[in-house]
Amino acid sequence: MPDLLRPYLSLPYIVLLLIALRILYSQGLKLYKNRRISQYGARAPIRTTYLPFGLDMLYTAIKHMLADKNYEQWLKMFGTYGNGGYTVEASLGERVILTAEPDNVKAILATQFKDFGKGEKFRKEWHPFLGNGIFTTDGELWHSSRQLLRPQFIKDRISDLAIFEEHVQILMNKLGKDGDIDMLDYLFRYTLDAATHFLLGKSVGSQTNPQTEFADAFYQAQRIQSIIARMGPLNWMLPRRYMGYYSAINSVNNFVEQYIDQALSLSQAELEKKTNHDEGYTFLHAIASYTRDRTVLRDQLVSVLLAGRDTTACMLTWAIYELSKNPEIMTKLRQEIMNQVGPERAPTYQDLKEMKYLSHVLNETLRLYPAVPFNIRFALADTTLPTGGGPDGRQPIGILKGTAIGYSTLVMQRRADLYPPPGSGFPDITKFVPERWDGWTPKSWTYVPFNGGPRICIGQQFALTEMGYTLVRLFQRFRTVENRMGGLDAGMHMDIVLQPSNQVRVAFR
């Protein structure tokens, strides 16, 4: 018997045997997974890939990312493979579902909330930057973060507008002197100063000192983190150290640590005696009174700083971009401002709530330019998505534990079929028309710029208040804003937050 087997024990035969076994194993595993998926629902239309691990799809994704064409890529993908719908599945070594269906978004964020979460893989990939903060965790860790942060965004805190006033005055003085400017750069610095003042009790002063190590490091860390996210299972190939990822995070940590030291230098009794009416009382003091764990404080601060700085800066930039292109909207908004608060008086929180056209401008900005254009969840258990499967695209989709689901609020909120038909007199959905919000309410789960369900953004009112206050103060001081882009479109660049890919150049008059 050994003599019969000996010719087949040479290296070429062994290699061929291993390849054959690998193929058999892969096919058997595929059949097993398909059977399990069918127990829960159908498959979604397949986004065909031709190379192992979906390398051709990954190449296409990176190519579109570098050209700032992510939105166009998703539209083309749904148009080519979606069978008339807005859900497809593909393989990047592992199955992934991509969707822009309201029913699926509702299931992920609300009705099947316990079935979907950030997942352990996501937490590990984002851990160097955001740690175990509110944006990277599930279950008890997430719930603890939510309970810790929620009291800091109650009405009493966000209606205290003094911090915004201090920094918007600096902004307006610079706008009045500098003429033709890059709006996003100015607003990044403004919101960073306001956010650090609110969180830490002291602004980094980036408006008066453009060269700040912290601001540059914070931008670098999130830029590389965005690339890591888009690389999917192959992100291990990225040379993080040589890209400056870890050095940027170290700079962020060193900056935050000095404030944590100051807060923890106070005793528990001293922290508990402080109230939000005391001078120098900060967000950090508030959460340090609940925990003295340095890692928890660091992770929550960096997470909230990311949300508080970038989303507001980008949304304000989009609003000013559209106002600069639409002088009739600018005129109407300024008239409301003059009627409500006049040319000099600082608006109150109640003033902002009563200004309907201002609210329409903000809603329209968030409709066209949702802050987080693409998001991801992982299945925490074997489950289903309610729609997008089967030949007709209307059947539930079977989802196995660990499956990644990417969803796009940007694509969903720009879907023409989710709005009243053109013949109804409803304005063109691609246009910036705040008046559409008079008497119109979006269908449920078709407009979710702050997500929804249990993980709805706890800083939503803070962001809207800062945006509204800033616009009111700007257009009390300035009569109008002129577009200086020479007809160039702003484009859409997508790191973590949606921002213009071209400079939004404007001049305030």
N, C-alpha and C positions, 0 to 999 in steps of 0.2 A: 504493500500500500504506500509506504513512504517513497518507494521508487517511482510509483505512478504520479505522486504529487510533486516530486522534486522539480520537474521542468516548469511547473507553474508557480514556484516560489521565487522566481527571479524578480528583480526590481520592476521591470516593465509590467509584468502580470499583476504584481501587488498594487502598483499605482492604478492600473485599470480597474482592479477589483474595488479599490477604495473609492474611485470616481463613481463606479456603478452603484456602490452602496450609498454613497452620498446622494445620488440622483433618486434612488429608491426611497431613501429617508425623506428627502425634500418633498417628493410627490405624495408619500404617505402622510406627512405632516400637513400638506396642503389639503388633501382629501379630508383629513380629520377636522381641520379648522373650518373647511367649507360646510361639513356636516353640522358642526356646532353652531356656526353662524345661521344655518337654515333652521335650526331649532328656535331661533329668536326672531328671525325675519328674513327679508330678501337681501340681495346685494344691490348696491347703487351702481349706476353706469360707471364703467371702468375707464380711467384715464390711462391709455395704453403707454407702456414703457418698453423699450427694446434692449436696454443694457442691464446687467446685473445691478441689484440694489437701486434701480431707478436712476442711475447716474445721468441718463439723458434728461430726465425731468429735473434733476438737481441742477444740471448745467443751464437749462432754460430758466429756472428760477433765479439763479445767480446772475445770469445775463440780463434779465429784466430788472433785477434789483439794482444793478450797477447803472442801468440806463434810466432809473426812476420810472419804471413801467410796470410795477406790481399790479396796479389796478387793471391795466389793459391785459395783463397775463391772465388774471382770474376771469375776466370777461371772455377772453378767447377760449380758455379751458372749459367754461360752462357751455359756451356756444358750440364748441367742437365735440365735446364728449358728454354733455349733460342731458342729451335726449329731450331737449326742450325745458329742462328744469335747472335748478341751481344747487344740485348736490352731485358730487362725483367721488369716486374713491380711487386711490392709486397705491403703489407700493414703493417705499424708499427703504427696502430691506424689511420693512414692517408695514402693515396696512395703515393707511391714513384716510380719513374722511374729510372732505372739504365742502362747506355748505354756506349758503346765504339765504336759507329758508326760515321765515319767522317762526314756524312751528318747531323747527329743530332748535333754533336759538332759545325759544321759550322752554323747551324740555331741558336743555343743557343748563340754563341759568336758574330755572324756577321749578317746574313741575316734577322734574327728575333730578333735582339738585344733588341728592345723595349719591346718585350714580356717576356723577362727573365731577372732576376736580383738577387741580394743578398736577397731581401725580408726583411720585417720588423722583422720576427722571427729571422733570422740570425743576423741582426743588434743588436737586444736585447741580444742575447746569447753571442756575441763577444764584446759587448760594454764595460764591465769592463776592458778588456785588450786593445782593439784597438780603443775604442770610436767611433766617427763618422769619422774615417779616410777613405782613398781611397779604402781600401779593404772591407769595411762593408756597404757602402752606395750605393744608386741608385739616379737617377734623378738629380736634381739640386745640391744636396749635393755632389754627386760623381763628377759631372761636375766641380764644384768649386774646389774640391781637385785636380782634374786632371790639371786644368788650373794653380793652385798654384804651383804644383810640376814639371810640364813639363819643365819650363825654367832651372831648376837645373840640367837637364840631357842632355843639348845641348852639341855638340861636344867640344866647348871650355873648358867646365868644365871637361868632362870625359877624355879628352886628356892630362890633367895636371896630370902627373904620379908621381909627387914628393911624394905624400902621400903614394902610394903603395911602392915606393922605400924605404922610411924610415922604414916601418914596415917589409918588406920582408928581409931587411938586418938583423934585429933582429931574424927573423925566421930562416934564413940560418945559422947564428952563433950558434943557439941552435941545429939545425939539425946536424951540423958538430961535435958537442960535445957529444950529447946524445945517439947516436947509435940506438939501437932497440927502436922504438917509436910507440905510438898510434897516427896515422896521423890525425884522425878527431879531437882529443882534441887539437892538435897543431894548426890546421887550424881554429877551432872555435875561438881560442884566437887571431890568426892573423887577421881574418876578422872582429872580434869585435873591435880590435884596429884601423884598417883602417876605419871601418864604423863610429865609434864615432869621429875619427879625422876629417873625411869628413863632418859629420853632425854637430858636436858641436865645432869643432876647437881644441879639446883636446882629446887625446886617454885615455882610461881607464887603459892602461898599463897592460893588462891581460897576456901578454907574459912574462913580467918580474915579475909580481906579480900574481901567479896562483890563489890565494884566493881572489877573488873580489866578494863582496856581490851582486853587480849589475848583473854580469854574471850569478851567480847561481840563482838569483831571476828571471831573464829573461827566463832562461831555464825552471824553475819550472812552471812559468805562462803559457808558451806555451804547456808544457807537459799536464797539467791539461785541458787546453782549447781544446786540441786534443781529450781527453777522452769525454769531454762535447759534442763535435761535433758528435762523433760516437754513443753516447747514444740516439741521436735523440729526439723524444718527451718525452722520459723517463729520460732525463738528470736532471730533477728537483730532482731526487732521490740522486744525488751526494752530499755528505757533503762538499761543496766547502771550507767552513771556516776551517774545521778540516783537509782538505787536504793541507792547506797552500796557497790556491789560492789568497785570498785577501791580505794576508801579503806579498806575492811575488809581487803583483801588486803595493802595497804601496811602496815597496822598489824601483821598477822601476820608479814610479812617483817621489819619493824623489830625485832620481838621476837626472832625466831629468829636474825637476823644477829649480835646481840651475843654469843650463845653460840658461833656459828661463829667469830667473831673470837677468842674465848678459846681454842678448840680449835686453831685454826691458828697461834696465837702460840707453840705448842709445836713443836719441831723434829720431823722425821720420826723421828729416833733416840729422842727423848723419848717420843713416842707408842708406838713399838714396844716400849719397855721396860715400859710400863704393862701390867698384867694386870687381869682382872676381880676380883682380890682386893685391889687397891690402893684405898686410900681416895680417893674422888673420881673413880674410873674410871667412865665413862659410855658409853652407846650411841653418842653423838656422837664420843667419843674413838676408839671401836672402828672406826667407818666412816671417820673422818678419817685413820686409819693406812693405809687402802687408797686413798683419793683425797683430794686437796687442792683439788678443783674445788668452788668455793663453790656453784655452781648445783646440782650433784649432791647435795651435802650438804643444801641447803635443801629440794629436792624430796623427798628420802627422809624427812627429818624431819617435814615437814608431812603427808606421806602416812601415816606410821606413827602420828603423833599423832592424825590423824582416826580411824584404826582403833582405836587404844588407848584413846582417851577415850570416844567416843560409843557404840560397840557395847557395851562393858562396862557403862557407866552405864545404858543402856536395858535390857539383859538383867537386871541386878540389880533394876531397878525393876519389871520384869514378874514376876520371881520373888517379890519382897516383896509385890507386889499380890496374887498368887495365894495366898501364905501368909496374908495378912491376911484373905482370904475363906474360907480353909479351915483353921480352928484345929486340926482333927484331924491334918492334914498337918504343921502347925507343931509340934504336940506330938511327933509321931513323929520329925521331923527333929532337934528339940532333944534328944530322948532318945538318939539316935545320937551326937550331939555330946558329951553328958555321958559316955556309955560309952567313947568313943574318946579324948577329951582332957581331960575334966573341966571344971570351971567357970572355970579360970584359965590353965592352961598354953597357950602359943601353939602352934597345930598345926604340925607339920612337913609337908614336901612329901609324905612317905610316909603320914602320917595322912590327908591329903586323898585320896590315891589309894585308900586302904583303905575309905573311907566310902561304901558302896554306895547308901544312900538319898539322901545328898547328891548323888551322881552322877545318880541317877534324877530328882531335883528339877531339876537343871540340864538334863538331856536333855529333860525334859518342857517346860521353859520354852522351850528352843530349838525344840522341835517346833511349839508353838503360835505362837511369836513369833520366827521367824528374824530375825537381826540386819539383813540386807539383803533386804527382801521382794520387790523387783523388781530385775532386772539386765538388762544388754543386751550383746550381742556383734554384730559385723558379719562377714559372710562375706568372707574374704580371698581366695577363689577360687570359681569355679563348682563347686557341690557339691550335696549333698542333706541333708535331715533324714530320719531313718528312718521316721517315722510321722506320720499326720495328714492325708494327701492322698487325693484320689479320693473317689468317692461314698460309700464305706464308711469313710473316715477311717483306713484302715490302710496305705495305699500311701506310698512315699517322696515327699517334697516336693522339687521342683526348686528350687534356690537359686542365684541368680546372684551373682557377686562384687559386694560393696557393699551387699547386702541386710541390713537391720537385723533382728535376732531378739531380741525381748524375752521373758524367761522369769521365772516367779514361783515361788520356793520357798514363799512364803506360801500360795498357792493349792494347790500340789501337796501340801504337807504336811498340808493339811486336807481332802483328797479322801477321802470315805468309802469309795469303791470300792478304794482302795489298802490298806485295813486289813482284818483279819478281820471277818466279818459279825457283826451284832449278836447273832444267835442263838448265837454261839460263846461268849458270856460276856465277850467283850472289852469293856472300858469304853467308854462314849460318847466318840467322838474329839473332840468339842467341849469336853469337860471336862478339867480339870487333874487328872490321876490319875498320880502318879509310879509307883504300883505296877504299872502296865501294863508297865513295863520289866523286871519280874521274869520271866525266861524268854521274853521276846519281843524279836525283832530285826526292825527294819523291812526291807522288801524293798529290794534293791539299788537305789540312786539315787532312793529315795522320801524320804530324809531326808538333806539336804545343807545344814545351816545354815552350814557354813564353806566352801561350794562343794566342788569335788572335782577330781581330775585334777592335772596339773602346776601349776595355779594355786590349789590348795587353800591356805587361809589359813595362812601360816607362823606367825602369832601365835595359833593355836588353843589350844595348851597354856598360853600366857601368859594368855589371856583366861579359860580355865576355872580356872586356878590362882587368879587374882585374884578371880573370882566366888566360888569355893569358900572361899577364905581369909576373904573379907569376911563371908559368911554365917555361918561358924563363929564368928568373933570377935563378931559382932553378937548371936548367940543363946547365946553363953556369958554375955554381959553382961545380955541382956534375956530375960525368960521368954517373952514373946509380942509380937506386933505386931497392933494393932487397926485395922480398917478404919474410916475416918471419912468415907467418901464418900456416906453416906446412900442407898446402893443404886444410885448412879450408876455406869454402866459406864465403864471406862477409855477406850474408843474406841481407834482406831488412826490415828495421824498418821504420814505417810510423807514425810520429806525424803530423805536418803540412807539413814538408819537408821530402823527401825521403833520408834516411841516412842508412849506414850499421848497421846491428843489432849486428855484431861481431866487435871487434877491428880490424882495418886495421893496422896491425903491419908491419912496413917496416924499412929498414936501407938505408941511403943515402951514396954513396961511391964516 
